[in-house]
Amino acid sequence: MSTINCLNSLLKNIESKQKDMYFKANQFGFTHPVVVACSKELDDLLNCYQGIVGTRKIS
């Protein structure tokens, strides 16, 4: 899989996890353990994305 395809897939996963977290937050409240766990998963995805994009040189 190319880097571009990998980034696109990662961005789709981030968007999906974000929507999932918002849905759960509306259902359970922001401090519910299910929402906090989902937020941590989203953080992991965002950190992964930043790790990939942050290593690229700006032209």
HELIX and SHEET records of a PDB file:
HELIX    1   1 THR A    3  PHE A   28  1                                  26    
HELIX    2   2 PRO A   33  GLY A   54  1                                  22    
END                                                                             
